[in-house]
Each structure stands twice: as structure tokens, then as C-alpha cells.
Amino acid sequence: MDKQKLTKKILITGGGSGGHVSAALSIISSLQEKYILDKEHFLYVGGDLGMEGERTGNSIEQKLMKGKDFNCKYIRPGKLQRTFSFNTIRLLLRTVLGFWDSYKIVREFRPDIVISTGGFVTVHVCLMAKLFKAKIYLHEQTATVGLTNNLVGKVSEKVFISFESSRKYFTKAETILTGNLVKEDIFNIKGQGKLADTIKLMKEHQDQYPIIYMSGGGLGSHLINDTVKECLPLLLQKYQIILQTGENRVFKDFKALQNAKASLPKELQSRFLPVTYVQSHDIGYLLNNIDLFVGRAGANTVYEMGVLQIPSIFIPIPWVTHNEQQMNAEVLVKLGLAEIIQEGELTSGCLVLRIDRFFKRKLEINKDELKKVFKTDANKLILKEIGL
């Protein structure tokens, strides 16, 4: 099918976490199937903030958008913090810079439509775009709603929600239940490259040693990484582990886990693979060949586990707004597919015990309800609703 030229100027914004960027990429991928995304009619806007303690210019969106064949720009966003420090002042000052950068970008590009997938960067962009009369559309991935999307929702034409529970947070816009933005990559069961080769070797022993994928989200989790490192020899007696560490330059967890692997007996080394990030062309093959997921309960992660019906043990981040990761995880707990370990009770002993216990229990999964809750056509519904 020949691609069409866009007749309206489309700006997509979302960043600050792997989930927000993943949702943005999902929408962009759907647009690319139908339209030519030329510089005059399409723009993605993200931010330049990495994890705390890292230099700017190292954001998750800059990493994931690198080399993409569409126009990308990045602002210097600020954000609110729950505890006061010198960094709090710096981030507040950056808020001014973020609005200034957004003003210049929006004034030059003059979008007709802005699609926001969330993250602190989007407030700057959406408010400025509203001043220039653009139509704002928001997609909310979580079961609850944070401050950023609450603000953006107030200037949006329509809000697309993933879970019915978040409808009550939006009263000033038309709210439509679409489900989450699912990446087509998670259905790709073909494996190529180094990660796939390792998984293929692990599959040869999967009946005896189940494969567990652990992840602290796109940015990684130092707490989870450190806990796994403490009990690694014990876990590898029974399981094969793929651990996505992130690439934080402060804690240097990936290097620490590589060193931990090197200190293991050779037999156990083959059962452990630390990776900084799982690329889009690998994620489907990985997810479709694991026995258990253990990790954070970001909206996209939970949704992907629900769509693929992967048994999971979630460790929600407790300090996020409205305890959103807890609420995300509870959706799958209620459907019989998951359990929760509270961060406050996470120790190496607890982790081993809960994984052992999870494999011994019989899951009572409501598969029909899973299919109703975890829809897979959000992209098509959203583009239809905004007239594309």
C-alpha cells in the first residue's frame, strides 16, 4: 500500500520513562504504516533528563529515538520532586527553560494536533501548543493518574484511557476507553542476534530450569539489581535468569552484575544473562519464551504481561503519585495472573522464597476477562478518533 502524505501537522510528545516513550513509539509506528512522516508535517518532542545524578543529554527517549527516521527535538524540562534538595532548585529553574524551548519549537512547527503519551516533559509542550490553538489528545497508560496527565487532561480535546478505573480523574474532556498502546514487537516470536542465541540455549534446559525475566523498567532499578545480585547463586540452582539492569552511570549495576556472573561457577554462568536494555527487535522473542516475569509494575509492563498472559511477580515503586504501580499490578492480581512483593519487604531471602512458592502454586487465571481488559487495538481506535 502506498503511503499517504499528512495534511495536518502532527506533534507527538512523551518521555521521562520507558513506558511513556514506548507508547509514543507505538503511535508513531502506526502512523508510519499509513503516512509519510516528513519534517514539515511530523515531529516528536522529548526531554533531555536522565536518571538523578546523571548528566543531562542522557534521557531514555534520547537513547530510544537515536537513529529513528523521523524528526525529533528535545527540550530542557524541569519537574516537581517530593523531597527538597539542591537538585529541586535546579529542576525548578529548568522548568522555565523547558517552557522556553517548547515555545520556540511549537512556534516554529505550528502543530495542528498534539498527541501526548505522558511524562513530565509533556506539560511544557502541551500547554504551549494549546496557546497556539493546537488540538491536544492524551493517552493515559496507568490505572490511576499522576499530576502531569491531570494537568494535560484539562487542556485536552479527548483523553484515551487504558483502564476504566482512571476515567474518574478526567472531567473536562471526552474520555474514551481504548486500552493501552501495545507495541507490535511483543508479538514477534522470531529471534535473531546475541540475546536470541542465548535464549535458544536456555530453552534447551527450560524444563529443568525455568526462564525468569527480571526488570526494573527501562531505566532499571538499583534495588532490584542489588537484591538479585545477593541471591544470584541460590536462584541459579533452580532457574535461568535474564536481568535487565538499565545503564545508570552512578550505581554502575550492569558492570557489577557482569562481575557477579564472572565469579560464578561455569555451570551457573550459562544460566544468567545481565543486559542493560532489551531492544525492540528482541522483546517479543524474549517475552514469548519466559516462564515468569519479576519486576516493576509500570503501566506498559503490566499491560504486556496481561496481553501475553505471562505469570508475574510485581515489585511496585511505592512513592509514585497515587501509588499507581500498585494499582496497575492489582489489575493482574485480581485476574489470577500475578502476585505483589511490597518494596519494603524485598530482601534476597524474600525474593527466593516468593519465586519458589510461585512456581509451586496453581494459577487460577480468568482468560476470558484478561482478553476483555487487555485490548490490543488502541492504536487504531485513537487514530480514528483524532481523524487520521
N, C-alpha and C positions, 0 to 999 in steps of 0.2 A: 504494500500500500504506500503510495506517495504521501510524503508528509506535507501538511499544510503550513502556510505562513500565519503566524499570530497576527491578529488585527488589533489586539489590545496589548498594552504594556503590563507585563506580569512581574511582580517582585515577590520572592519567597524569602522569609526570614525565620530563623530558628537556630538556637545554639546554646552552648554552655554545658551540655551533657550529650552523651552518645544517643540517648533516646530522642531528644529534640532534633538532632542532626539526621538521625536515621529516618524520622518521619518526614523531614524536609526532602531527603533524597528519594523517598518513596513517591512523593508527589511529583518531584522533578522527573523521575523515571517514567511515570505515567504520561506526563506532558510530552516527553521526548518520543514516546511511541507514536504520537499523533502530529506533533508540531516541530517545526524548525526553531530552535531556541537561539536566535541571533541576538547580538549585543543591543540592538535597537529596541527589542521587544521583551527581553528576559534578563533578569538579574537576581542573583542570590546574595543576601547580606547576612553576614555572621559577625562574631566578635573576635577579639584577639587575646582574651584572658584564658590562661591555662589554669592548672591547679594552684592553690595558695602556696607561696614560697617559690614558684617558678617565674621566670621572666615572661613578659608579655610577648605575643607573637607565637605562642605555642598552644593555641586553643585546640580543642578536639575537632572543631569544624575546619580549622585551617589544615589539620592533618588529613581529615577525611575528604575534603574537597580538592586537595592537591592533585593536579593533573586532569581535573574534570574539563570537559569540552564545552563549558558554558561560562558565562560571565559571573565572577564572584568579587565581592568587595567586603572589607572588614572594618568595623568601627571600634572605637576605644570605649567600651561600655563600663559603667560602674554598677554596683549592686549593693543592696542593703545586707548587713551582717547582723547576726543575733547577739554577738559579743563584741565589746568595744576594744579596739587595739589601734596601733598606728596605721595598720592596713585599712581599718574602717575609714579613716580620714582620706587616705589615698583613693579608695574606691568611690567615696562620695564626690571627690573632685573629678574623678574620671567620668562621673555621670554627666557633668557639663560637657566634657569632651565628646561623650557618646551622642548627646543631643546635637552638638555642632556637626559632628561627622555625618549623622543621619540627615540633618537639614541639607547639607551640601549634596549628599548622594541623591536624596529624594527630589531636590530642586532640579538637579541635572537630568535625572532619569524620568521624572514625572509619571509614576505608575498609575494605571487605571485601576488595577486590582493588586492587593497585597494579601498573601496567604501566610499566616503565622502558625508555626508549629510549636511555639513556646520557648521559654528560656529568657533570662533577664535582658539579653540583647534586644529582644523584640519590642519591649516597651518604647525604647528610644525611636525605633524605626516606625512603628505603627502610629504613634502619636504625631510624628512629623508628617507621615503620609496622609493622615486624616486632615491636617492643616491644608494640604494640597489637594483635598477633595477626592482622594482615592477611596475605593470601597475596600473595607477590611474584612477578612474572613479568618476565623480562628479555629484551629483543631486542638482539642483538649484530649491528651492521651490517658490521663490518670483517673482513678475512681473518685478523687476529690480534686480540689482546685487551689493552687497557690496564688500568691499576691500578684505575680506577673500576669497570669492569664485572667485573673479577676479584673485587673485594670484594662487589659486589651479587650476583654469581653464587653466592656462598657462602650467601646467605640466601634464595635463590630456589627456588620450587617447580619451575619449569621454565625452561629457557633456550632461546630460539629463535635459531638461527644462520643467517647468510646464506651462509656458505661452509663447506664440510666441514673446511677447514684450522683453523678455530677451535674445533672440538669438543674437542680435547685440553686446552684451558685450563679446561674446566668438568668437575669430577669429583664435585661434591656435589649436583648437580641433574640431573633428567632433561633431556637435550639433544635438541632436535628441529630438523632441517634444514628451514627454511621458505622460504629465500631472503630477499631484502631487502624492506622495505616500500616499494612503488612508488607514487608519487603518481599518481592518475588524470589529473592535469593534464598530464602529459608526453605523453599520447595525444591531447590536444585540439589538433586541427590547424586550428581556426578562429582567425583573428586579428582583433582589434579594438583600436583605440586607437593612440597615437602610436608605440609600438615596432613594432607590426604594420605600420603605414603605412610606416615606414622600411624594414622588411624587404621589403615588397612592392616598393618602389622598387629595393632592392638586387637582388631576384630578376630584375628586367628585364635586369640585366647579369651575372648569375651565371655564364653560360657563359664569359665572358671574364675575370671577376674572381670567383673562388670566395669564398664567405662563410665566415669563420672566427669562431667564438665563443671568446673568451678569458675565463677567470675564475679568481680566486684563492680561490674558495669564498664562502660567504655574507658573511663579514667582509672579503673582499678580501685581496689580497697586495701590499704595498708594493713588494716585489722585482719581481714580475711587472709591475705597473703601470709602474714606473720603467724596466724593460727595454724594454717596448713603446714607451714614450714616446721612448726614444733612437733606435729604429729605425723609428718610425712612417712617415716619408716613404718609406723604402725598401720597407716592407711594402705600402703602399698603391699602389705602382706595379703590383702584381700581384694584390692581394687586397682584399676588403672586410672590415672588422674591426668586430665588436661586442665591446666590452670592459666586463665587469662589475667595477667598481673597488672596491666597498664604499664605506662613507661614514665612514672613520676621520677623526676630528676633529683628530688630531695631525699626520698627514702631508698631509691635505687633497688626496689623489690625484685625486679627481673634478674638483676645480677646476683642478688642474694639467693634467689631460688635456683639459679643456674649452679651456684657454688654448692648449694644443698644437694642438688642432683649428683654433682661430681663426687660428693663424699659418700654416696650410697654404694652398696654392693652392686656389681654389674647387672645382676638379675633384676634388681629393683629399679635400676636406672631406666630400663626399657619400658617400665610401666608408668613413667612420669614425663610429662611434657609441659614446661612453662612457656608461654607465649605472651608477648606484650599486647597484641591485639589480633583478633580473628578477622581477616579481610572478608569482604562481601562475597567473593567467589568461593570462599571456604565454608562459610557459616552454615549453608544448607546441608552439606555433606557431614559436617560435624554434628549438628543437632539431630539429624535423622539416624545417627548411629550411636547415640549415647543411651545409657540406662537411667541416668539420674542427673538433674541439674542442681547445683548448690550455689547460692549467691544472693546478691542484692535483688530487690523487688521493684526495679524501675518499671514504668508502665509498659514499655516496649518488650522488655524481657518477659514479664508476666504474660503479656498478650501472646507472644510467640510460643511460650510453653503451653498456653491454652489451645492455640490453633493446632499445634503439633501433638498435643496430648502427652507431654513429657512429664513424668513424675518429678517433683521438685521439693527442695527444702530451701525456703527463703530466709534471709537474714536482713530484715528491713532496716534502713537507716532511720533512727528514731527521731532525729532533730529536724527533718524536713517539714515544711508547712503542712498543718492539718494531719501530720503523721501519714502522708499519702502512700508511702511504700507499704506500710502495714495494711492499709485499706486495699491496695492493689493485690497484695498477697492473699488477703482473706477471701477474695473472689474465687480463687482456685482452691483454697482450703474448703470452702463450702461445697464445692463441686467434687470433692474427694480426691483431688489430684496432688495436693501439696500439704506440707507442714511448715511451721514457722519456728525458728530459733530467734529469740529476742537477743539483740546485740549485747545487752547487759549480762546474759548468761553464757555467752560464747566463750568457751575455752577449748583447748585442744582435746581434752578428755570428753567434753560435751559433744564436740563435733563427731568424734569417732563413734561414740555411743549412739547418737541420733542417726547417723548413717547406717550403722549396723542394724539398728532397730527398724529403720525404714525399709530395708531390704527383706526383713522377716515378716512384715505386715502384709495383709492382703488389701489391695486398694479397692475401694468401692466407688468407682467413677461413674458419674452421670453423663454419659457420652452424648445423649440427645440434647441435654441442657448446655453442654460445652459448645456444641455447634450453634445453638441459638445465641449464646452470649458472645462467642468469639467469631464475629462475622469477618469475611475476607474480601469484601467488595467496597471498602470505604473509599478507595481512590476514585473509582468510577462514580460513586454517588456524589462525592464532593465536587468533582469537575462538572458534573451535570448541574448541580445546584448553583454553581457560580457562572454557568453559561459557557463552559468550554468543552 
